[in-house]
Amino acid sequence: MDNDMFDHTGEFGRPLAEWDRTGADLRGYMSSVYLRMAGGIAISGFASWLVSYDPALARILFTENGLTGIGWVVTIAPLGLVLLLSTAIDRLSATAAGAIFMSYAALVGLSLGDLALVYTGANLATTFLGAAAGFIALAWVGSMTRRDLSGIVSFLTVGLVGLIVAMLVNLFVRSARFDFILSITGIFLFAGFTVSDAQRLKHLYLEAATDGRNRLAVIGALTLYLDFLNIFLFLLRFSAQRRR
């Protein structure tokens, strides 16, 4: 049996008992992470709604055949912002890091503006609520569990790479049944990432210098934002496949 399942030390070698440090600083840090994440989701939702509400803006980004040139820029630009945050976080102020994250969320929302043109408002709303409820439950489990989950990250990462490759293959195969399986796989993978990332936030808090925790909260918000976004999108694909 794998001894790691009973290892009572954290990812960075600290005893898991240290997670009981639930003082005002830790609560403030965790609140900052989730509030920033919620703010990012709200900005993305507003930007997406704006595209669906304004036909002129929608035409700038989308055509009947896909993305326009500007639409491709808006879709690809968030990748650059993620790289900027990841590589320069130690040199950025907390305010600058937060502004980059919010810009990222706005661009993602614009790139997803065509969802309202494909799905009904009721379907988007129910899927969002389902994704939000699931995410909250998963994040709570990750925050509260004492079992070290760092060992599953490698497994999830390998699974994610395989999922991306399979999705690229399905662009050519165009199998509805295969897409259904990929949607289920994506939901489970990012459910696992949500649990492990929520736990990892506490590890990072314990290891971070005091003056770097505000910047760290931005990275934590971005990580959980991506987890939630992918759960929502895969759940949306799953529900669309079920209706066919």
Secondary structure as GFF3:
##gff-version 3
##sequence-region A 1 244
A	DSSP	three_ten_helix	3	6	.	.	.	ID=ss1
A	DSSP	three_ten_helix	16	20	.	.	.	ID=ss2
A	DSSP	alpha_helix	24	53	.	.	.	ID=ss3
A	DSSP	alpha_helix	55	61	.	.	.	ID=ss4
A	DSSP	beta_strand	62	63	.	.	.	ID=ss5
A	DSSP	beta_strand	66	67	.	.	.	ID=ss6
A	DSSP	alpha_helix	69	88	.	.	.	ID=ss7
A	DSSP	alpha_helix	94	111	.	.	.	ID=ss8
A	DSSP	alpha_helix	115	118	.	.	.	ID=ss9
A	DSSP	alpha_helix	121	144	.	.	.	ID=ss10
A	DSSP	alpha_helix	151	173	.	.	.	ID=ss11
A	DSSP	alpha_helix	176	207	.	.	.	ID=ss12
A	DSSP	three_ten_helix	210	212	.	.	.	ID=ss13
A	DSSP	alpha_helix	213	243	.	.	.	ID=ss14
###
